[in-house]
């Protein structure tokens, strides 16, 4: 779900197709995306090589049932609301949901600051998304896990406290 909200889309035609785009430099993420599609519904998943990325895709009549958030236009220009049954799943597995969100629209980086002439370096997670609805879902999932976060811009969320970063490390893990 998190990967779909970040890097995926659903094309509803004669036979709907779910596509999630993953950068070539993250082969484990590509495999995890394919595995998730197979685990949920897909009997067949294709990898279509594009310039610098792979479209992991699967055709299936019921993809629109599983992703009722699909619709015309950009995700940040339309409402993104979880169905009640999706909320129940995210409440039970917020770390998995966050893994998808952060692996698509987030990163773990080293923040470098200088305070009174002394330099500090510490790890932090950043999540950036233009959709206020998707940002709200990320905040909600972080709250479910008790992970402290702050908005550093309208479209950018930061997780920087040592214990919060450690907790997110346990759920998100490295993107490889």
C-alpha positions in Angstrom: 0.0 0.0 0.0 2.8 2.4 0.9 4.7 1.8 -2.3 1.5 2.2 -4.3 0.8 5.6 -2.7 4.3 6.8 -3.4 5.5 5.3 -6.7 2.5 3.4 -8.1 -0.6 3.8 -10.1 -3.5 1.8 -11.3 -4.7 1.9 -14.9 -8.3 0.7 -15.2 -9.0 -0.5 -18.7 -10.4 -3.8 -20.0 -8.1 -5.5 -17.5 -6.8 -3.3 -14.8 -3.0 -3.1 -14.3 -1.2 -2.1 -11.1 2.2 -0.6 -11.7 4.8 0.4 -9.2 8.0 2.1 -10.4 11.3 1.2 -8.6 14.7 2.6 -9.3 17.2 0.1 -10.7 19.6 0.8 -7.9 17.3 -0.9 -5.4 17.1 -4.6 -6.5 15.8 -5.8 -3.1 13.0 -3.2 -3.2 12.0 -4.5 -6.7 11.9 -8.0 -5.4 9.9 -7.0 -2.3 7.4 -5.2 -4.5 7.0 -8.2 -6.7 6.6 -10.5 -3.7 3.9 -8.2 -2.2 1.9 -8.3 -5.4 2.1 -12.1 -5.5 1.2 -12.4 -1.9 -1.8 -10.2 -2.2 -3.4 -11.4 -5.4 -1.2 -11.7 -8.5 -0.5 -15.0 -10.1 1.7 -13.2 -12.7 3.9 -10.2 -12.1 6.1 -8.7 -14.9 9.1 -6.5 -14.6 9.3 -4.0 -17.5 12.6 -2.3 -17.8 12.5 1.5 -18.3 15.3 4.0 -18.3 16.7 4.0 -14.8 13.9 2.0 -13.3 11.7 -1.0 -13.4 7.9 -1.0 -13.7 6.7 -3.9 -11.5 3.3 -4.7 -12.8 0.4 -7.1 -12.6 -2.9 -7.4 -14.4 -5.9 -8.3 -12.4 -9.6 -7.7 -12.4 -9.7 -7.0 -8.6 -6.9 -4.5 -8.3 -9.4 -1.6 -8.2 -11.2 -3.3 -5.3 -7.9 -3.4 -3.3 -6.9 0.2 -4.2 -10.1 2.2 -4.2 -7.9 5.3 -4.0 -7.2 5.1 -7.7 -8.7 7.7 -10.0 -7.9 10.2 -12.7 -5.3 12.8 -12.0 -2.4 13.2 -9.7 -2.6 11.8 -6.2 -1.9 15.2 -4.6 -4.8 16.8 -6.5 -7.5 14.3 -5.4 -8.5 12.9 -2.0 -6.6 9.9 -0.8 -8.7 8.2 1.9 -8.2 4.6 3.2 -11.3 2.4 3.2 -12.3 1.1 6.6 -10.9 -2.4 5.9 -7.6 -0.8 4.8 -7.4 1.3 8.0 -7.8 -1.9 10.0 -4.9 -3.5 8.2 -2.6 -0.4 8.6 -3.5 -0.2 12.3 -2.4 -3.8 12.7 0.8 -3.4 10.6 1.8 0.3 10.6 5.5 -0.5 10.3 4.9 -2.3 7.0 2.9 0.6 5.7 5.6 3.1 6.7 8.3 0.9 5.1 6.5 1.3 1.7 6.0 5.1 2.2 9.6 5.7 3.2 11.0 3.4 0.6 9.1 5.3 -2.1 9.1 9.0 -0.9 11.5 9.0 2.0 15.1 8.5 2.9 17.5 8.0 5.8 20.3 10.5 5.8 23.0 12.1 8.0 22.1 15.5 9.2 25.0 17.8 9.7 24.6 20.9 11.9 27.0 23.4 13.6 26.1 24.7 17.0 28.3 27.4 18.6 31.2 26.3 16.4 30.8 22.6 17.2 29.8 20.2 14.4 27.3 17.4 15.0 26.2 14.6 12.7 23.2 12.5 13.4 20.9 10.2 11.4 17.4 11.2 10.5 14.6 10.1 8.2 12.9 12.5 5.8 9.5 11.9 4.1 8.4 14.2 1.4 5.0 14.2 -0.4 2.8 16.8 -2.1 -0.4 15.1 -1.0 -1.7 16.4 2.4 -3.7 13.2 2.7 -0.7 10.9 2.2 1.3 13.0 4.6 -1.5 12.7 7.1 -1.5 8.9 6.7 2.3 8.8 7.3 1.8 10.9 10.5 -1.0 8.7 11.7 1.1 5.5 11.2 4.1 7.1 13.0 1.7 8.1 15.8 0.4 4.5 16.0 4.0 3.3 16.7 4.8 6.2 19.1 7.5 7.6 16.8 8.1 11.3 17.2 8.1 13.4 14.0 8.1 17.1 13.0 7.1 18.9 9.9 10.0 21.0 8.7 8.1 22.2 5.6 4.5 21.9 4.4 5.4 18.8 2.3 8.3 17.5 4.4 8.4 15.4 7.6 11.4 14.7 9.7 12.1 12.0 12.2 15.3 13.0 14.0 15.2 12.1 17.7 17.6 9.2 18.5 15.0 6.9 19.9 12.6 7.7 17.0 15.2 7.0 14.4 16.1 3.7 16.1 12.4 2.7 16.2 11.9 3.6 12.5 15.1 1.6 11.7 13.4 -1.5 13.1 10.3 -1.0 10.9 11.7 0.5 7.7 15.1 -1.0 7.4 17.6 -0.2 4.7 16.5 0.3 1.1 18.7 -2.0 -1.0 
